[in-house]
Amino acid sequence: MNFFQTRRQIVLGLAFLVLIVALFYGALNKPKMGTGEPTDLITQREIELDDNLRFLYDFRVETFKSALAAQEHFEELTGQRKDWDLYIEIASNANMIGDLETARYYYEEMLKLNPLHYTVWNNLGNVQYRQGDYEAALSSYAQVIELYPSEEGYRDYIRVLALEETGDRDEEIKEALEEGVSRVGQTSWFMVQLAEWYWQHDECDQAYAHYEVAMDIAPDLEAIEKDYNEAKQTCGKTE
């Protein structure tokens, strides 16, 4: 009896068989996850995906897990180093289907091998942020800006500092912004953020000065001039 009548059915059938084998092998070699981590974290987030695409990401996760398990066994026998990129492949594909627990585990395992990989630190911080583990996310983002300071890195770090859940980090936000200017340079974003900080603290002259620098850097951004004019009208005035 012919179970597959088209080429597409054959490919899907073979992929399904490989996935079954991968799932079985992965179950035998599945690492313990979440040890030492808070138990109330978000482990899975809902992501709308086409069924075929979700199947593809699931398939890739299990395939890469099996490949890593095989390479780890080979490494034990021969001493030859396994492919570290497999950790990233597993984590990134798990993240695509919202499996935050798996993504976090494999990013953390990768960083044990290469703690200088700032992109993985950033990806780990993003996962921890989605999990609601904000202190861990702060730590990961701090590693990013330590290894590779950039405006984007400081944006991520300060975004978490500004969360209500992380407590009063007002002075830390200012320090981070000033550090960003020192290490990255004067960008319109840094200048506007510092201007707003001074505005909120009624340090009006400092607010105006930072807005003026921001307008010099990005003269085409009308929003900066609008905020500057608003600050001129309201800074230091109580309602």
C-alpha positions in Angstrom: 0.0 0.0 0.0 1.4 3.4 -1.0 1.1 5.7 2.1 2.7 8.7 0.4 1.4 9.8 -2.9 3.2 13.1 -3.3 6.7 14.3 -2.8 5.5 16.7 -0.1 3.9 13.9 1.9 7.1 11.8 1.7 9.2 14.7 3.0 6.7 15.4 5.8 6.6 11.7 6.6 10.3 11.4 6.9 10.5 14.5 9.0 7.9 13.1 11.3 9.9 9.8 11.7 13.1 11.7 12.4 11.3 13.9 15.0 10.0 10.8 16.8 13.5 9.4 17.0 14.8 12.8 18.1 12.2 13.0 20.8 13.0 9.6 22.1 16.7 10.2 22.1 16.3 13.7 23.6 14.1 12.3 26.4 16.9 9.9 27.4 19.4 12.7 27.5 17.3 15.5 28.7 19.2 17.8 31.1 17.7 18.9 34.4 16.3 22.4 34.0 15.5 25.2 36.3 17.7 24.0 39.2 18.5 26.9 41.5 16.1 29.3 39.6 12.9 30.9 41.0 9.9 28.6 40.6 7.4 31.3 39.8 8.9 32.4 36.5 7.1 32.4 33.2 8.3 29.3 31.3 6.2 29.5 28.2 4.7 32.4 26.4 2.0 32.2 23.8 3.1 32.9 20.2 0.8 32.7 17.2 2.5 30.5 14.6 1.4 28.6 11.6 1.2 24.9 12.4 3.8 24.0 9.8 6.2 26.7 11.1 5.7 25.5 14.7 6.4 22.0 13.6 9.6 23.2 11.9 10.9 24.9 15.1 10.0 22.0 17.2 11.7 19.7 14.8 14.8 21.9 14.8 15.0 22.0 18.6 14.8 18.3 19.0 17.2 17.6 16.1 19.8 20.0 17.5 19.3 18.5 21.0 20.0 15.1 19.6 23.1 16.4 17.7 24.4 18.0 20.8 23.9 14.9 22.9 25.7 12.8 20.3 28.6 15.3 20.2 28.8 15.4 23.9 29.2 11.6 24.0 31.8 11.8 21.2 33.6 14.5 23.2 33.8 12.2 26.2 35.3 9.5 24.1 37.8 11.5 22.0 38.3 14.8 23.9 37.4 16.7 20.8 35.3 19.8 21.5 31.7 19.8 20.5 30.0 22.4 18.3 29.1 25.2 20.7 26.8 26.8 18.2 24.4 24.0 18.8 23.5 25.6 22.2 22.6 28.8 20.4 20.6 27.0 17.8 18.5 25.1 20.4 17.9 28.2 22.4 17.0 30.5 19.5 14.6 28.0 18.0 13.0 27.3 21.4 12.6 31.0 21.9 10.7 31.2 18.5 8.0 28.9 19.9 7.9 30.6 23.3 9.7 27.9 25.2 11.5 30.3 27.5 12.7 27.6 30.0 14.6 25.7 27.3 15.9 28.9 25.7 17.3 30.1 29.0 18.9 26.8 29.9 20.8 26.5 26.7 21.9 30.1 26.6 23.2 29.7 30.2 25.0 26.5 29.2 26.6 28.3 26.2 27.9 31.1 28.5 29.5 28.6 30.8 31.7 27.7 27.8 32.1 31.2 26.4 31.3 33.9 29.0 32.6 36.6 26.6 29.8 36.1 24.0 27.9 39.4 24.4 25.2 38.5 21.9 24.3 35.4 23.9 24.3 37.6 27.1 21.8 39.9 25.3 19.6 37.0 24.2 19.6 35.6 27.7 18.7 39.0 29.1 15.7 39.1 26.7 14.5 35.7 27.8 14.9 36.5 31.5 13.0 39.8 30.9 10.1 37.9 29.3 10.2 35.4 32.2 9.8 38.3 34.7 13.2 37.6 36.2 14.2 41.2 36.2 17.2 41.1 38.5 18.7 38.3 36.4 18.0 40.3 33.2 19.7 43.3 34.7 22.8 41.2 35.4 22.8 39.9 31.9 22.4 43.3 30.3 25.1 44.6 32.5 27.4 42.0 31.0 26.4 43.1 27.5 27.4 46.8 28.1 30.5 45.8 29.9 31.7 43.6 27.0 30.3 45.8 24.2 29.0 49.2 25.2 26.3 50.5 22.8 23.2 52.6 22.9 21.0 49.6 22.3 22.7 47.8 25.3 22.1 50.7 27.6 18.5 51.0 26.3 17.8 47.4 27.4 19.5 47.9 30.8 17.7 51.1 31.6 14.4 49.7 30.4 14.6 47.2 33.3 15.9 49.7 35.8 12.8 51.8 35.1 10.4 49.0 35.8 8.2 49.5 38.9 9.0 45.8 39.8 12.7 46.6 40.2 12.1 49.2 42.8 13.4 52.8 43.0 16.4 52.8 40.7 16.2 56.5 39.9 19.8 57.4 40.7 21.0 54.2 39.0 19.2 55.3 35.8 21.0 58.6 35.8 24.3 56.9 36.5 23.7 54.5 33.6 22.8 57.3 31.2 25.9 59.3 32.2 28.1 56.2 31.8 26.6 55.5 28.4 27.5 59.1 27.3 31.0 58.5 28.6 31.5 55.1 26.9 29.4 55.4 23.8 29.2 59.1 23.2 26.5 61.8 23.0 23.6 60.5 21.0 20.2 62.1 20.8 18.7 59.3 22.8 21.1 59.7 25.7 20.7 63.5 25.7 16.9 63.3 25.6 16.8 60.7 28.4 19.0 62.8 30.6 17.0 65.9 29.8 13.8 64.2 30.9 15.5 63.0 34.1 16.5 66.5 35.0 13.1 67.8 34.0 11.4 65.4 36.3 13.7 66.5 39.1 13.2 70.2 38.5 16.8 70.7 37.5 15.6 73.0 34.7 18.9 74.5 33.4 20.4 71.0 33.1 17.2 69.8 31.3 17.3 72.7 28.8 21.0 72.2 28.1 20.6 68.5 27.3 17.6 69.1 25.1 19.7 71.7 23.2 22.5 69.3 22.6 20.0 66.7 21.5 18.5 69.2 19.0 22.0 69.9 17.6 22.7 66.2 17.2 19.3 65.4 15.6 17.9 68.7 14.2 15.3 66.8 12.1 13.6 65.2 15.1 10.7 67.5 15.7 9.7 65.6 18.9 12.8 66.8 20.7 12.0 70.5 20.0 8.4 69.9 21.1 9.6 68.3 24.4 12.1 71.1 24.9 9.4 73.8 24.5 7.1 71.9 26.9 9.9 71.7 29.4 10.5 75.4 29.1 6.9 76.0 30.0 6.5 73.6 32.8 9.9 72.8 34.4 10.0 73.9 38.0 6.4 74.9 38.2 4.1 73.1 40.5 0.5 72.4 39.4 
